């Protein structure tokens, strides 16, 4: 009897240590890439387009059309609200917004903070940890926990003026929650409905985000196209 109890205790101890053990952060990222199509496909992403619809209770829905050139670190985003399109663009060291006024577009410079935010969006449109080391971000494994009874690995990704907390399903490897802290605002996003793009990678076709300013859940549905031709006209001021 004592021998049986000793064996059982040893098994429980090993299980506990295995559950609590921190998996290396690069292993967690590698598992995500593998689960969503493979590292080679991710390495081949040069441009992408996101068509998104945003909806929230007691707020006007709007659409966004985002085009990105990753090598050029350029992003174009058009937000259409009640048939009016506001265009945000960052290219090289410049950033501007085009605001519709009557039949014309008024062009204004984006602030340094707004440009910084959009430069993070270049990667956030896919996943924030792309090429993280070369971008000056530091990633560490926080540990394991559960979300809705699902075991997950939590990773912290820290930059100069931004921090992400990322939660990956320990079984599937998929990113299911992220929290971004930027300029004192926390935005938490639940990611689901992973869908295979024509290119071959999986992406979350549905997200629900809430931040500490508006405090209202926003549902985002997305369609991703990888490596489309991006017109240079989009990045002309």
C-alpha positions as CSV (number, residue, x, y, z in Angstrom):
1,X,0.0,0.0,0.0
2,X,2.8,2.4,1.0
3,X,4.6,1.5,-2.2
4,X,1.5,2.2,-4.3
5,X,1.1,5.6,-2.6
6,X,4.7,6.4,-3.2
7,X,4.4,5.6,-6.9
8,X,1.2,7.7,-7.2
9,X,2.9,10.6,-5.4
10,X,5.8,10.4,-7.8
11,X,3.5,10.4,-10.8
12,X,1.6,13.5,-9.5
13,X,4.9,15.3,-8.8
14,X,6.2,14.7,-12.3
15,X,2.8,15.8,-13.8
16,X,2.9,19.0,-11.7
17,X,6.4,19.8,-12.6
18,X,5.7,19.2,-16.3
19,X,2.6,21.4,-16.2
20,X,4.4,24.2,-14.4
21,X,7.6,24.0,-16.5
22,X,8.2,27.1,-18.7
23,X,8.4,26.2,-22.4
24,X,11.1,28.3,-24.2
25,X,9.4,31.3,-25.9
26,X,10.9,30.5,-29.3
27,X,9.4,27.0,-29.1
28,X,6.0,28.5,-28.4
29,X,6.3,30.8,-31.4
30,X,7.6,27.9,-33.6
31,X,4.6,25.8,-32.6
32,X,2.3,28.6,-33.6
33,X,4.0,28.9,-37.0
34,X,3.8,25.2,-37.5
35,X,0.1,25.1,-36.6
36,X,-0.8,27.9,-39.0
37,X,1.0,26.7,-42.1
38,X,4.7,26.5,-41.4
39,X,7.7,28.8,-41.0
40,X,8.5,28.8,-44.7
41,X,5.1,30.2,-45.6
42,X,5.4,32.9,-42.9
43,X,8.9,33.8,-44.1
44,X,7.5,34.3,-47.6
45,X,5.1,37.1,-46.6
46,X,6.0,40.3,-48.3
47,X,2.7,42.1,-48.6
48,X,-0.8,41.5,-47.3
49,X,-4.3,43.0,-47.4
50,X,-6.9,42.9,-44.7
51,X,-10.6,43.7,-45.3
52,X,-12.3,44.1,-41.9
53,X,-15.7,45.0,-40.5
54,X,-16.1,46.5,-37.1
55,X,-19.3,46.4,-35.0
56,X,-20.2,47.3,-31.5
57,X,-23.4,47.9,-29.5
58,X,-24.7,51.4,-29.7
59,X,-22.0,52.5,-32.2
60,X,-21.9,52.9,-36.0
61,X,-20.3,50.0,-37.7
62,X,-17.4,50.7,-40.1
63,X,-15.1,48.9,-42.5
64,X,-11.4,49.1,-42.9
65,X,-9.2,48.2,-45.9
66,X,-5.5,47.7,-44.9
67,X,-2.6,47.2,-47.2
68,X,0.9,46.5,-46.0
69,X,4.4,46.2,-47.5
70,X,6.5,44.4,-44.8
71,X,9.9,45.0,-46.4
72,X,9.2,48.7,-46.9
73,X,7.6,49.0,-43.5
74,X,4.7,50.9,-45.1
75,X,1.0,50.7,-44.2
76,X,-2.1,52.1,-45.8
77,X,-5.5,52.0,-43.9
78,X,-8.8,53.3,-45.2
79,X,-11.6,53.5,-42.6
80,X,-15.1,54.0,-44.1
81,X,-17.7,55.3,-41.6
82,X,-21.2,56.2,-42.9
83,X,-19.8,56.4,-46.5
84,X,-16.9,58.7,-45.6
85,X,-13.4,57.3,-45.9
86,X,-10.5,58.4,-43.7
87,X,-7.2,57.4,-45.1
88,X,-4.1,56.8,-42.8
89,X,-0.7,56.2,-44.3
90,X,2.8,55.6,-43.0
91,X,5.8,55.3,-45.4
92,X,9.4,55.5,-44.4
93,X,9.7,58.3,-41.9
94,X,6.5,60.0,-42.8
95,X,2.8,59.6,-41.8
96,X,-0.3,61.4,-42.8
97,X,-4.1,61.3,-42.8
98,X,-6.5,62.3,-45.5
99,X,-9.8,63.6,-44.2
100,X,-12.8,64.0,-46.6
101,X,-14.1,67.6,-46.7
102,X,-16.8,68.1,-49.2
103,X,-15.5,66.8,-52.5
104,X,-11.8,67.2,-51.5
105,X,-9.4,65.5,-49.2
106,X,-7.6,67.5,-46.5
107,X,-4.1,66.1,-45.8
108,X,-2.5,66.5,-42.4
109,X,0.6,65.0,-40.8
110,X,0.1,62.3,-38.2
111,X,1.7,62.9,-34.9
112,X,4.8,61.0,-33.9
113,X,2.8,58.9,-31.5
114,X,0.2,58.1,-34.2
115,X,3.0,57.1,-36.6
116,X,4.5,54.8,-34.0
117,X,1.2,53.1,-33.4
118,X,0.7,52.5,-37.1
119,X,4.2,51.0,-37.4
120,X,3.3,48.4,-34.8
121,X,0.1,47.7,-36.8
122,X,2.3,46.6,-39.8
123,X,3.1,43.4,-37.8
124,X,0.0,43.3,-35.5
125,X,-2.2,42.7,-38.6
126,X,-0.6,39.3,-38.7
127,X,1.1,38.6,-35.3
128,X,3.1,41.0,-33.2
129,X,6.1,38.7,-32.7
130,X,7.2,38.5,-36.3
131,X,11.0,39.1,-36.5
132,X,10.8,40.3,-32.9
133,X,14.5,40.2,-32.1
134,X,15.5,42.4,-35.0
135,X,12.8,44.8,-34.1
136,X,14.2,45.3,-30.6
137,X,11.5,43.4,-28.7
138,X,12.2,41.1,-25.8
139,X,10.1,37.9,-25.4
140,X,9.9,35.8,-22.2
141,X,7.7,32.9,-21.1
142,X,5.5,33.9,-18.2
143,X,4.2,30.4,-17.6
144,X,1.1,28.2,-17.9
145,X,-2.4,28.9,-16.9
146,X,-6.0,28.2,-18.1
147,X,-8.5,30.2,-20.1
148,X,-12.0,28.7,-20.2
149,X,-10.5,25.4,-19.0
150,X,-8.0,25.4,-21.8
151,X,-4.3,25.1,-20.8
152,X,-2.3,28.0,-22.3
153,X,1.2,29.3,-22.4
154,X,1.5,33.0,-21.6
155,X,4.3,35.1,-23.3
156,X,5.3,38.6,-22.6
157,X,6.7,40.7,-25.5
158,X,8.2,44.0,-24.4
159,X,9.3,46.9,-26.6
160,X,10.5,50.4,-25.9
161,X,7.0,51.9,-25.6
162,X,4.7,48.8,-26.0
163,X,4.0,45.6,-24.2
164,X,2.1,42.5,-25.3
165,X,0.8,39.6,-23.3
166,X,0.1,36.7,-25.5
167,X,-1.8,33.5,-24.7
168,X,-1.3,30.3,-26.8
169,X,-3.4,27.2,-26.7
170,X,-1.0,24.6,-25.3
171,X,-2.5,21.8,-27.4
172,X,-3.2,23.5,-30.8
173,X,-0.4,26.1,-30.6
174,X,-2.8,28.9,-31.8
175,X,-2.8,32.4,-30.3
176,X,-6.2,32.8,-28.6
177,X,-5.8,36.0,-26.6
178,X,-3.5,39.1,-26.7
179,X,-3.3,42.2,-24.6
180,X,-1.5,45.2,-25.9
181,X,-0.4,48.0,-23.5
182,X,0.4,51.2,-25.4
183,X,0.4,54.8,-24.2
184,X,-1.4,53.8,-21.0
185,X,-4.2,52.0,-22.8
186,X,-4.8,48.3,-22.5
187,X,-6.5,46.5,-25.4
188,X,-7.5,42.9,-24.9
189,X,-8.4,40.8,-28.0
190,X,-9.9,37.3,-28.1
191,X,-9.0,35.6,-31.4
192,X,-11.0,32.7,-32.9
193,X,-12.4,31.2,-36.1
194,X,-9.0,30.4,-37.6
195,X,-9.4,30.2,-41.4
196,X,-7.0,29.1,-44.1
197,X,-6.1,31.8,-46.5
198,X,-5.6,31.1,-50.2
199,X,-1.8,31.6,-49.5
200,X,-2.0,28.7,-47.0
201,X,-1.6,30.3,-43.6
202,X,-4.3,30.3,-40.9
203,X,-5.5,33.6,-39.5
204,X,-8.2,34.5,-37.0
205,X,-11.3,35.5,-39.0
206,X,-13.0,36.8,-35.9
207,X,-11.7,38.9,-33.0
208,X,-13.4,40.6,-30.1
209,X,-11.5,43.5,-28.6
210,X,-12.1,45.8,-25.7
211,X,-9.9,48.6,-24.3
212,X,-9.7,50.4,-21.0
213,X,-10.8,53.7,-22.6
214,X,-14.1,52.9,-24.5
215,X,-14.8,49.7,-22.4
216,X,-17.1,48.4,-25.1
217,X,-16.5,45.1,-26.9
218,X,-15.9,45.5,-30.6
219,X,-16.4,42.5,-32.9
220,X,-14.0,42.4,-35.9
221,X,-14.4,40.0,-38.9
222,X,-11.5,39.8,-41.3
223,X,-10.5,38.5,-44.7
224,X,-6.7,38.1,-45.3
225,X,-5.0,38.1,-48.7
226,X,-1.2,37.4,-48.6
227,X,1.3,38.8,-51.2
228,X,-1.2,40.7,-53.4
229,X,0.2,43.4,-55.7
230,X,0.2,46.7,-53.7
231,X,-0.3,49.8,-55.8
232,X,2.3,52.5,-55.3
233,X,-0.6,55.0,-55.6
234,X,-1.8,54.0,-52.2
235,X,1.4,55.4,-50.6
236,X,1.3,58.8,-52.4
237,X,0.6,61.8,-50.4
